[in-house]
Amino acid sequence: MVTRRYLRTKVLQALYAVGKNPDEDILLSEKKLSQAIHYCQLLTVHFLSLLPEIVHYRTLRLEDLKEKNNPTHEDLSPNTKFIENRIIKQIEENGVIRQFCVNHHIDWSDRYDFIAQMYLEIAGSDIFQTYLNNPEQSYKEDKEFVLNLLSQIFAESELLHWFLEEKNVHWFDDYNDALLAAYNNILKYKKNQPNTVPLIPLLKEEGEEFFYKELFRKTFLYNTEYQKRIDNKLHRWESERVMEIDAILMKMALCELTQFPTIPVKVSINEYIELAKLYSSGKSGVFINGILDSIVTDLRNEGLLNKMGRGLIN
């Protein structure tokens, strides 16, 4: 499941794109936004489906070693713990993942060189050697190894980052969220479960789709009104000198403050301060905080801070 910060980030990117292409139909822009968000699920399945492919590569290599001239004892009796990993077998046999790969054309068959490099990267790691050398052979240990593989090797692999970003430019920002989703999917796996375990939904509830679509639509719809409120707080600072990302973030924050009665004021402001730190300048967080604090006072005095529930207006 993706977080609301992820959804806010995608809305920010969509609004920025609209600003660069104002002639584009807004419904088309919204469709692109939804597609961009659901790319994260596609990346999650890439992570999961890659694991059996790496095992297949290792299995073939072990067979080749047995056929070579003068094979060693290790060649003839290799450590097969990795290729017999129970979690990876469950991923391979999962009908839901298989069908998803078919529907979305996820196919690793022509990526032999990449798979080989990924295996070498994994095999050279401490977690791999520790796993192989541990005499314990349990479902729990297999799961811990796969989780470590995702959180340590996949998370840090420059090769994997590069490969996936070459396939889809959207995945640069989605990488960590999709990897976390893959990790959470593995956490759900249990011994002797059926091979139809569904993927964790991308959005944790239907309200999340409403959230990002309304945030996009209403920030776009009330753009002029929000810009006027921001301009009134700039004083001698011309609005043209405000960074474009900062302006969009403040408008999104105003949208949340006025259009989403169940989101606390502090949550909205803090979220956009954090996004400013990630996607704008080093001073943007302080700047946005000052502007929004002043606007919140105005909204409260005008009775436009329509928050429902205890503690939501603070």
PyMOL commands that set and color helices and strands:
alter all, ss='L'
color gray80, all
select helices_A, chain A and resi 4-20+26-67+73-76+86-93+95-103+112-123+126-133+139-156+158-167+171-187+206-221+223-232+239-241+244-259+265-279+284-301
alter helices_A, ss='H'
color red, helices_A
deselect
rebuild
show_as cartoon
